[in-house]
Amino acid sequence: MATEVAMRNLALRISQDGALNASEHRILAYLLAILPQNLLLEIGHKDVAERLGMSRPQVSRAMRRLENRYYITKLANKVYKFPDRLKVEGTVGSTAPDRSRFNLH
């Protein structure tokens, strides 16, 4: 539960970050929505592009920028990790994020 709250808090902070463009916001929100408890994602750029109806090069550029801004860390091919701070942030609320807002195809 605390992790879900932390993800919502992070998503709120990210939405207020003027340094991210629309593609980066959309991809990051999607990744947060599918993020497992261990904060590790096994997903490729092609998979993200298909789910969000974006081009693979567009996703690749956005993911690289998210890495450069330390929102995600690439550990291996198709393996990404979110910051450990997600495990401890947030203490109120318990509802899961609303996945319907991500325009999934």
C-alpha positions in Angstrom: 0.0 0.0 0.0 2.7 2.4 0.9 4.3 1.8 -2.5 1.1 2.6 -4.3 0.9 5.9 -2.4 4.6 6.5 -3.2 3.9 5.9 -6.9 1.0 8.4 -6.8 3.1 10.9 -5.0 5.9 10.5 -7.5 3.5 10.7 -10.4 2.2 14.0 -8.9 5.7 15.4 -8.6 6.5 14.3 -12.1 3.4 15.9 -13.5 4.7 19.2 -12.1 8.1 18.7 -13.6 8.3 21.1 -16.5 11.4 19.4 -17.8 9.5 16.4 -19.1 7.8 16.5 -22.5 4.4 14.8 -23.2 5.9 11.6 -24.4 8.1 11.2 -21.3 5.1 11.9 -19.0 3.0 9.4 -20.8 5.6 6.7 -20.8 6.6 7.3 -17.1 2.9 7.2 -16.0 2.4 3.9 -17.9 5.6 2.4 -16.4 4.4 3.4 -12.9 1.0 1.9 -13.5 2.5 -1.5 -14.3 5.3 -1.3 -11.8 5.6 -4.5 -9.6 6.4 -4.4 -5.9 10.1 -5.0 -6.4 10.3 -1.8 -8.6 11.9 -3.8 -11.5 10.3 -3.8 -14.9 11.1 -6.2 -17.6 9.8 -4.5 -20.7 11.2 -3.4 -24.1 10.8 -0.2 -26.0 8.9 -2.0 -28.7 6.4 -3.3 -26.0 5.9 0.2 -24.6 5.5 1.6 -28.1 2.8 -0.9 -29.0 0.9 -0.5 -25.7 0.9 3.3 -26.0 0.5 3.6 -29.8 3.8 5.4 -30.2 6.8 4.8 -32.4 9.7 2.7 -31.1 12.2 5.5 -31.8 10.0 8.0 -29.9 9.9 5.6 -26.9 13.6 5.0 -27.1 14.4 8.7 -27.0 12.0 9.3 -24.1 13.3 6.4 -22.1 16.8 7.6 -22.6 15.8 11.1 -21.3 14.1 9.5 -18.3 17.3 7.6 -17.5 19.3 10.8 -17.9 17.0 12.5 -15.4 17.2 9.5 -12.9 13.5 8.6 -13.1 14.5 5.1 -14.2 17.8 3.1 -14.3 18.5 0.6 -17.1 20.0 -2.5 -15.5 20.1 -4.7 -18.6 18.4 -5.2 -21.9 14.7 -4.7 -21.3 15.2 -4.4 -17.5 14.6 -1.1 -15.7 14.5 -0.2 -12.1 12.7 2.7 -10.4 14.4 4.5 -7.4 14.4 2.7 -4.1 12.8 5.8 -2.5 9.5 4.6 -3.8 9.5 1.9 -1.2 9.5 4.4 1.7 7.6 7.4 0.4 4.0 8.1 1.1 1.9 7.1 4.2 -1.7 7.8 3.4 -4.3 6.3 1.1 -4.4 2.9 -0.4 -6.1 2.9 -3.8 -4.3 1.6 -6.9 -3.5 4.1 -9.7 -6.2 4.5 -12.3 -4.8 2.8 -15.4 -7.6 4.0 -17.7 -5.9 7.3 -18.3 -3.0 5.9 -20.3 -4.7 5.5 -23.7 -3.8 1.8 -24.0 -4.6 0.2 -27.3 
